[in-house]
Amino acid sequence: MSLTEQTRQIVKLAWCRMLDLEDTDLDLGDPRVRVEAVAEDAAAVTFVRLFDRTVIFGPAEVIGEARRYSDAELARERTLLSLVRAHRSGARALGAAHLLYCEEPPQIRPRADVAVSFEPEHVTRLMAASPADDVAASGLAEAGWAAALVEDRPSSAPGAPGHSEGSAGADSREQVLAAAGREVWQQMIAQLGVLTHPAHRGSGHGRYIASVAVEEAFVDGLVPQWRAAMDTEASHRAAIRLGFSEAGSQTTVLLD
């Protein structure tokens, strides 16, 4: 599925502003010529492929050296890390990822066995029960918005005191199955992240709460973005099933 021109323009504008470019830099000029964004105080070197354009962002010495490499080479995490370490020995790879975007909210079929909770305690509990690398990859710790999927175990019958027909409360008896969060980039992009409890993976819980996060992003007028690590095919497949379309890739090396 291809993205509409309107969505493409929003995505390009957001990335131009994140990379300290002029708003039209990804529209003007020869698409075969790589855009260079020099930032001497940059904390990272980033190579971005977006639609038919490529951009490298970082200190001038690194950008100058990058001219010796093709776009395909710079998109590889190992190549970019080697290039940067020639100038900054302490550099470390942050990863390479597919960039995908969504234009329509997915259909969410109501489930009687789960409830959506906006209680921060549920997300905190899930992060505590998950491997640190998975938590970091999800971005939940930095998310400005987050929701969790919990087992629906009402403490009383419908209509009785304490029973909720809406979002679940932070009942310690409830099992947290998955959570999704988002960071807002340039007031235009909703960068989404999903984390599923290690004991409940492969059950569709992550996809369900991700669908909620996508829908909420649209409600707030944002374009949902999904970054799927190049070495994690499952994440890429999940994004496609949710209706996301691939628009490019991002490879980043931290300078510190």
Secondary structure, DSSP 8 states (H G I E B T S, - for coil): ----HHHHHHHHHHHHHHTT--TTTTTSS-TTS-EEEE-TT-SEEEEEEETTEEEEEE-HHHHHHHTTS-HHHHTSHHHHHHHHHTT-TT-EEEEEEEEEE-SS-------SSEEEE--HHHHHHHHHTS-HHHHHHHTGGG-SEEEEEEE---SS-TTSTT--SSS----TTS-EEEEEEEEEETTTEEEEEEEE-GGGTTSSHHHHHHHHHHHHHHHTT-EEEEEEETT-HHHHHHHHHTT-EEEEEEEEEE--
